[in-house]
């Protein structure tokens, strides 16, 4: 089974001393188990992701086998290299 990604909207990046947060607003639909597998795959990824504000609701229309919709913000974290501007240890 699969999920249907309805929208992926990039948000404003936030710089922290050691990393950069890159948020994406995501709206998707699928079965309960397919959405759970999608989120679990993100959790075990080599990249660091975090889900914020997960909201799951049942779908009222039965045009497909997708039974729920989910909305959340997916935050990707990018490590700042020691030589990057503004990173700890960077030369001024």
C-alpha positions in Angstrom: 0.0 0.0 0.0 1.0 3.6 -0.5 0.4 7.1 0.6 -0.7 10.0 -1.6 1.3 13.2 -0.9 -1.2 16.0 -1.6 1.2 18.9 -0.8 4.7 19.6 0.3 5.4 23.3 1.1 8.9 24.4 2.2 9.0 26.8 5.2 11.4 29.3 6.5 14.8 27.9 7.5 16.1 28.5 11.0 19.8 28.7 11.8 21.0 27.2 15.1 24.7 27.2 16.3 25.3 23.6 15.1 22.6 23.0 12.6 20.0 24.5 10.3 16.3 23.5 10.6 14.5 23.2 7.2 10.7 22.8 7.7 8.2 21.4 5.2 4.4 21.4 5.6 3.0 18.1 4.4 -0.5 17.0 3.7 -1.0 13.3 2.8 -3.6 10.6 2.7 -3.6 6.8 3.0 -4.6 4.0 5.2 -3.7 4.1 8.9 -0.9 1.5 8.4 0.5 3.1 5.2 0.8 6.5 6.9 2.4 4.9 10.0 4.9 3.0 7.8 5.8 6.3 6.0 6.4 8.0 9.4 8.4 5.0 10.6 10.6 5.1 7.5 11.4 8.7 8.3 12.3 7.8 11.8 14.8 5.2 10.8 16.3 7.2 8.0 20.0 8.1 8.1 19.0 11.8 7.9 17.6 13.4 11.0 13.9 14.3 10.7 11.3 15.4 13.2 7.5 15.6 12.8 5.7 18.5 14.5 2.0 19.1 14.9 0.8 15.8 13.5 -3.0 15.9 12.9 -4.8 12.8 11.6 -8.4 12.8 10.6 -10.8 10.3 9.0 -11.8 10.9 5.4 -15.5 11.4 4.8 -15.4 10.5 1.1 -14.8 7.0 -0.1 -13.5 7.5 -3.6 -10.5 5.3 -2.9 -9.1 3.0 -0.2 -7.4 6.0 1.5 -9.1 6.1 4.9 -7.3 8.9 6.7 -5.6 12.2 6.0 -2.6 13.6 7.9 -1.1 17.0 8.2 2.2 17.8 9.9 5.4 19.8 9.6 8.5 17.7 8.8 11.7 19.3 10.0 15.0 18.3 8.4 18.2 19.1 10.2 21.3 20.0 8.3 24.6 19.9 10.2 26.7 23.1 10.0 30.3 22.3 9.1 32.9 23.8 11.5 34.2 26.1 8.8 30.7 27.4 7.8 29.9 31.0 8.4 28.5 31.5 11.9 29.3 27.9 13.0 31.3 27.3 16.1 35.0 27.2 15.4 34.5 29.2 12.2 37.2 31.8 11.3 36.1 35.4 11.4 
